[in-house]
Amino acid sequence: MTTGTSPGAHPDQGPRPEPPPVPAVPLVELVGASYAYDEGPAVLRDVDFAVPAGRSLALLGRNGSGKTTLLRLLSGGLRCSSGRLRLAGDPVAYDRAGLTRLRGTVQLVVQDPDDQLFAASVEQDVSFGPMNQGLPEDEVRARVTDALTALGIAELRDRPTHLLSYGQRKRAALAGAVAMRPRALILDEPTAGLDPHGQERLLEVLDGLRDAGTTVVMATHDVDLALRWADDAAVLAPGGPRTGPAAELLVDRELLAAAGLRTPWSAAVAAALRAHGLLAAGEAAPRTPEELARWSSTAGG
Ligand SMILES: Nc1ncnc2c1ncn2[C@@H]1O[C@H](COP(=O)(O)OP(=O)(O)OP(=O)(O)O)[C@@H](O)[C@H]1O
């Protein structure tokens, strides 16, 4: 991960606090990692991939580029064919103790909530992880309450999981990970299948978690969402992942085209504003319709 910061923005509330600087030692890191499934060629080859603590990171790439595989390697669900996984600088041992330590720090939420939820009620599901950690009952209950409140689904506590809507199931699955109080949440396409309102609410939840110090990694196909939400971005391009500040990487048209991604809406707007002399070179471009409205009211554009 290259160093640098980018000014994040809450969707509707103006600039959010600056993220912490990129620390020298990543929270979790793949070094020279390769992975091939039994039946196929290598999906990832000799990949270096660092997740800096306390920041938000969007992972982008075309279908089949290896996003899910990379997230599973980072969270210990898959083991590199070669190379290694490090947690806070230390190599992860894939034994019980090593994986317990990793999962206490890094929690993966898979794309389909039905692959994650398994208990009869929301409360039972969300309490499973903390109970499994051997926490006292009071602590488990408090964590469930906090996680459901953070996700805005406190009223669903006693509901059977199979009666929830898709968006509610996505939130319940995320609550289960949040209840583990991990340092890093790794989310595989968390906004997929949510309506626009549901996406906005989820981003607010993720911003709140990040602002409280949780590292949040999200795989997504949505370049617009990635550019306005993430501090950092990683693009799975043919030569391997490219990482850097989202505001720099996600306006690199050549890179995006090579990775099979389109240019974000706001980058196209910025190019048009510059072409018409309305935005100075180096001046930050608006990244959302709300930022564009604020920019035009102050710039008189
Ligand atoms: N269990 C598996 N067994 C064999 N091959 C697999 C398996 N899971 C994924 N693959 C292959 O690995 C490659 C990368 O898949 P992966 O799911 O990591 O990509 P992705 O970037 O997450 O894709 P998408 O955007 O479609 O979700 C694909 O070619 C896929 O066919």
The ligand as a Gaussian input file, in Angstrom:
#p B3LYP/6-31G(d) Opt

LIG

0 1
 N      -14.211000     -23.246000      -5.251000
 C      -13.626000     -23.012000      -6.432000
 N      -13.088000     -24.028000      -7.160000
 C      -12.464000     -23.798000      -8.348000
 N      -12.324000     -22.573000      -8.882000
 C      -12.838000     -21.534000      -8.209000
 C      -13.509000     -21.682000      -6.962000
 N      -13.904000     -20.471000      -6.513000
 C      -13.494000     -19.582000      -7.458000
 N      -12.858000     -20.211000      -8.471000
 C      -12.258000     -19.565000      -9.642000
 O      -11.306000     -18.612000      -9.211000
 C      -11.351000     -17.429000     -10.019000
 C      -11.531000     -16.213000      -9.132000
 O      -12.794000     -16.306000      -8.496000
 P      -13.252000     -15.261000      -7.399000
 O      -14.574000     -15.715000      -6.898000
 O      -12.164000     -15.071000      -6.417000
 O      -13.392000     -13.938000      -8.278000
 P      -14.185000     -12.585000      -7.984000
 O      -13.289000     -11.481000      -8.448000
 O      -14.629000     -12.550000      -6.568000
 O      -15.415000     -12.730000      -8.965000
 P      -16.884000     -12.053000      -8.944000
 O      -16.696000     -10.581000      -9.201000
 O      -17.561000     -12.733000     -10.086000
 O      -17.519000     -12.354000      -7.617000
 C      -12.462000     -17.662000     -11.032000
 O      -11.882000     -18.071000     -12.256000
 C      -13.289000     -18.773000     -10.425000
 O      -13.858000     -19.587000     -11.428000

